[in-house]
Amino acid sequence: MAGNRITLKDIAKTVGLSMATVSRALADHPDISRETKERVREVAQAMSYIPNYRARYLRAKHSRLIALIVPEMNMFFMPSMITGINRVVQQNDYSLIVFQSDNSIVQERRLVEYCTQLSADGVLLVLSSETADLQHLDILRDCGIPVVLLDKTIETIKHTTITIDDQDAGREAACYLFEHGHTRCLGIFSDQRQRISALRLKGFQRAHAEMGIPLAESQILRVAMVDELEEQLDRAFAAHPDLSAIFTMTDELLVHTHHLLSRRGTRIPEDVSLMAISDGQAPTFLHPNVTHLRHSGVELGERTAHILIGMIEHNSDAMMDVRIRTTLVELGSVATRSAPTKRRAKR
C-alpha cells in the first residue's frame, strides 16, 4: 500500500470488519458500539487515513459546499463581504470556497463549470467587467445548483440579484453636495462596462438635471485603471478652477483620489470637499475622515448567504431583486459653502 491512498477497504481488512461497518463507525453511527468505533478510529489514525469527501458528497447528493466567484481580491470591500458570507455559511454548517476570475469572462465560465464538477450546493457570483450575458450560468440551472449574483450584476429576469440601489446612491451623493453649496462637482467612476458604474454615474447625472445644475462632460472621470486617475484629475482641475467637491463611487477610487489631492497640496475640505460610497472602513483611515454613503460589505455578504442557503434548503429557484439601503455617514470631509442648494423632491 506504500505510495497509495489508504481506503476504507484497507482499514476493513486490518480490523477484520466489513467496509460498511467501518464506514458507519467513522461516521459515528448510533448502531455501532463505542468499542468498535474507537478501534476503527485508532486504526484509521495509525494508517493515516484521509476520508474521500468527494465520494461521500456524490453518495449524499450534496456537498454542503458553497462557491464564491469574485473578479479580484483587493483590500477594498471584498474582505468585509467575504467575512459576512463566511459567517452565515459556517453558522449553517456549510463550507465556503473562493475563486478569482481575474475579471475575465473566459475564466468566469471555467470556474462556473468547475463548480458543477465540485458538486457545489450553491454559487455566489460577482460578475467580471467583461460579462455581457449570463448564458454560461445555464449549466448551473441544469445541474440544479442555485446561483445568486451580488454587488456587480447585469440585468436579468432568470437569476436572483442583491445590490444597493446604485442609481439612487449616485443621485443622493450629488444632492448632498448640492445641499452644502457645491455646484461644481467632479464625479469619479469605475469601468463603465460594469452596471454598478453606469448606474452610479446615471444617478449623479440625474441629480444635476433635477436641480438644473450644469454638468460638463469634463466633470465626469471614467477610470478603467487607477493609473489613469492622476492625469484625468489634473485635466479636470485645469478645466474647472471653480471645482469645489469630488464624489468617488468606490473605496479604491476614494483612497487614490485622497492621495493625489494630498500630493498636489489640495486641502480637504478647505479647498475641495470629498465624498464617497464606501463600506465605512477606508473613510476612517483617512484625514479628515470622509463623509460617505455606507454600503456595508458584511451586510451584503450575510444577506446574500442567507438567501442562497434558503434557496438550497427549500429547493427554490425563485428570482428576487434585492436592494440594500445605504446610510449617510457625515464626517469631516465636506465643507458648507455660503449658498447651499435646496434639494428638489424625487420624481
Secondary structure, DSSP 8 states (H G I E B T S, - for coil): -TTS---HHHHHHHHT--HHHHHHHHTT-TTS-HHHHHHHHHHHHHTT----HHHHHHHHT---EEEEEES---SSSHHHHHHHHHHHHHHTT-EEEEEE-TT-HHHHHHHHHHHHHTT-SEEEE---TT----GGGHHHHHTT--EEEESS----SSSEEEEE-HHHHHHHHHHHHHHTT--SEEEEE--TTSHHHHHHHHHHHHHHHHHT----GGGEEE-SSGGGHHHHHHHHHHH-TT--EEEESSHHHHHHHHHHHHHTT--TTTT-EEEEEE-SSHHHHSSS--EEEE--HHHHHHHHHHHHHHHHHTT-----EEEE--EEE--SS----SS--------
